[in-house]
Amino acid sequence: METKLKIDKDADIFKVFLAHWINHTGDHIEGYREWAEKLKGTSKDDVSREIFLAIETMREAQKKIMEAKIRF
C-alpha cells in the first residue's frame, strides 16, 4: 500500500486540512489567551507567563502552516 500523497487525488483534501489547522490553531490561541489573562497578576502569574510564551510559539507554528498552504 502506497503511503505517499497522491497529489491529484488528495490535494483538495489536504488544502482543506491546512485551512482547518490554521483556523483551529487560532481558536486554541484565543482560549489560551483568555485564561492567561485571567491568571495574570494572580498567584499563578508564572503560569500566565508560560501560557503567553506558548501562544507565541503557536502563532509561529500557525505562520508556518500558512506558508505551507501558500507553497502547496
DONUBA-9244 format. One record per residue: x, y, z of N, C-alpha, C in turn; residue in three letters. Coordinates in steps of 0.02 Angstrom, whole numbers, plus 50000, padded with zeros to 5 digits. Each point is the difference from the previous one (the first is absolute). Example, Ala and Ser with C-alpha at 12.3 -4.5 7.8 and 13.67 -1.06 7.14 Angstrom:
! DONUBA-9244
(site (50660; 49716; 50390); (49955; 50059; 50000); (50045; 50060; 50000); 'ala');
(site (49982; 50053; 49964); (50042; 50059; 50003); (49961; 50055; 50037); 'ser');
//
This chain:
! DONUBA-9244
(site (50042; 49941; 50000); (49958; 50059; 50000); (50044; 50063; 50000); 'met');
(site (49987; 50043; 49954); (50041; 50060; 49994); (49976; 50053; 50049); 'glu');
(site (50047; 50028; 50038); (49982; 50051; 50049); (50015; 50071; 49977); 'thr');
(site (50032; 50006; 49943); (50015; 50067; 49973); (49936; 50035; 49980); 'lys');
(site (50001; 50066; 50006); (49943; 50040; 49980); (49989; 49995; 49925); 'leu');
(site (49940; 49984; 49981); (49981; 49998; 49930); (49975; 50071; 49983); 'lys');
(site (50045; 50041; 49974); (49987; 50071; 49990); (49933; 50013; 49966); 'ile');
(site (49987; 49966; 49945); (49938; 50013; 49963); (49938; 49984; 50042); 'asp');
(site (50003; 49946; 50037); (49942; 49977; 50038); (49993; 50036; 50067); 'lys');
(site (50054; 50011; 50034); (49998; 50024; 50069); (50013; 50074; 50010); 'asp');
(site (50018; 50036; 49947); (50018; 50070; 50007); (49944; 50042; 50029); 'ala');
(site (49940; 49990; 49976); (49944; 50040; 50025); (49986; 49985; 50073); 'asp');
(site (50005; 49936; 50018); (49989; 49981; 50070); (50054; 50031; 50045); 'ile');
(site (50062; 49998; 49976); (50055; 50028; 50040); (49991; 50075; 50009); 'phe');
(site (49977; 50035; 49948); (49989; 50072; 50006); (49947; 50015; 50053); 'lys');
(site (49949; 49959; 50003); (49948; 50008; 50052); (50031; 49989; 50069); 'val');
(site (50041; 49949; 50007); (50034; 49988; 50064); (50043; 50059; 50020); 'phe');
(site (50038; 50027; 49954); (50043; 50057; 50015); (49959; 50059; 50026); 'leu');
(site (49946; 50016; 49965); (49956; 50055; 50022); (49971; 49985; 50069); 'ala');
(site (49979; 49938; 50011); (49972; 49981; 50065); (50052; 50008; 50055); 'his');
(site (50061; 49976; 49988); (50052; 50005; 50050); (50015; 50072; 50017); 'trp');
(site (50003; 50043; 49950); (50013; 50071; 50011); (49946; 50030; 50043); 'ile');
(site (49937; 49988; 49982); (49944; 50028; 50037); (49995; 49971; 50070); 'asn');
(site (50008; 49935; 50005); (49993; 49966; 50064); (50055; 50022; 50049); 'his');
(site (50060; 50009; 49974); (50053; 50025; 50043); (49982; 50069; 50028); 'thr');
(site (49970; 50042; 49957); (49978; 50066; 50022); (49948; 49995; 50055); 'gly');
(site (49954; 49951; 49995); (49950; 49990; 50053); (50034; 49983; 50066); 'asp');
(site (50049; 49955; 49997); (50036; 49981; 50060); (50037; 50060; 50030); 'his');
(site (50033; 50038; 49957); (50038; 50058; 50024); (49954; 50047; 50038); 'ile');
(site (49940; 50012; 49975); (49953; 50045; 50034); (49981; 49973; 50069); 'glu');
(site (49988; 49935; 50004); (49984; 49970; 50064); (50058; 50004; 50049); 'gly');
(site (50060; 49988; 49976); (50059; 50005; 50043); (50010; 50072; 50024); 'tyr');
(site (49990; 50048; 49954); (50009; 50070; 50018); (49951; 50021; 50054); 'arg');
(site (49938; 49977; 49993); (49949; 50017; 50050); (50020; 49976; 50069); 'glu');
(site (50025; 49939; 50004); (50020; 49974; 50065); (50064; 50032; 50025); 'trp');
(site (50046; 50014; 49956); (50062; 50034; 50021); (49984; 50068; 50029); 'ala');
(site (49952; 50036; 49970); (49980; 50065; 50026); (49968; 49993; 50069); 'glu');
(site (49959; 49949; 50009); (49968; 49989; 50066); (50051; 49987; 50054); 'lys');
(site (50054; 49965; 49982); (50051; 49981; 50049); (50051; 50056; 50012); 'leu');
(site (50005; 50046; 49953); (50050; 50053; 50004); (49988; 50042; 50063); 'lys');
(site (50054; 50012; 50037); (49996; 50041; 50060); (49974; 49964; 50061); 'gly');
(site (49989; 49934; 49994); (49978; 49961; 50058); (50059; 49960; 50027); 'thr');
(site (49986; 49958; 50047); (50054; 49956; 50026); (50023; 49951; 49947); 'ser');
(site (49965; 49995; 49946); (50019; 49955; 49944); (50027; 50040; 49941); 'lys');
(site (50030; 50057; 50014); (50028; 50043; 49947); (50053; 49963; 49960); 'asp');
(site (50038; 49956; 50033); (50051; 49962; 49964); (49968; 49953; 49949); 'asp');
(site (49942; 49974; 50016); (49964; 49957; 49953); (49976; 50043; 49941); 'val');
(site (49975; 50059; 50014); (49979; 50047; 49948); (50056; 50014; 49952); 'ser');
(site (50060; 50014; 50026); (50057; 50014; 49957); (50016; 49941; 49954); 'arg');
(site (49997; 49940; 50027); (50014; 49940; 49960); (49949; 49992; 49944); 'glu');
(site (49937; 50014; 50016); (49948; 49995; 49949); (50011; 50052; 49946); 'ile');
(site (50018; 50061; 50019); (50014; 50052; 49950); (50059; 49979; 49956); 'phe');
(site (50050; 49968; 50028); (50057; 49975; 49960); (49977; 49945; 49952); 'leu');
(site (49956; 49957; 50025); (49973; 49947; 49957); (49960; 50030; 49942); 'ala');
(site (49964; 50053; 50014); (49961; 50034; 49948); (50046; 50026; 49945); 'ile');
(site (50056; 50030; 50019); (50048; 50024; 49951); (50025; 49943; 49956); 'glu');
(site (50015; 49943; 50031); (50023; 49942; 49963); (49946; 49974; 49952); 'thr');
(site (49938; 49999; 50024); (49945; 49976; 49958); (49988; 50048; 49941); 'met');
(site (50008; 50064; 50012); (49992; 50048; 49945); (50054; 49989; 49947); 'arg');
(site (50060; 49985; 50021); (50054; 49985; 49953); (49983; 49936; 49961); 'glu');
(site (49974; 49950; 50034); (49980; 49938; 49966); (49944; 50014; 49951); 'ala');
(site (49953; 50041; 50019); (49944; 50018; 49956); (50026; 50035; 49937); 'gln');
(site (50049; 50044; 50008); (50031; 50033; 49942); (50033; 49950; 49954); 'lys');
(site (50033; 49950; 50029); (50033; 49948; 49959); (49948; 49960; 49961); 'lys');
(site (49944; 49984; 50031); (49947; 49964; 49966); (49971; 50043; 49944); 'ile');
(site (49992; 50065; 50012); (49977; 50046; 49948); (50049; 50001; 49942); 'met');
(site (50063; 50002; 50016); (50052; 49999; 49947); (49997; 49935; 49960); 'glu');
(site (49989; 49945; 50035); (49994; 49935; 49966); (49940; 50002; 49952); 'ala');
(site (49944; 50029; 50023); (49941; 50004; 49957); (50014; 50041; 49938); 'lys');
(site (50035; 50056; 50008); (50017; 50043; 49943); (50044; 49961; 49951); 'ile');
(site (50049; 49965; 50026); (50048; 49963; 49957); (49968; 49939; 49967); 'arg');
(site (49948; 49973; 50031); (49969; 49940; 49973); (49960; 50018; 49937); 'phe');
//
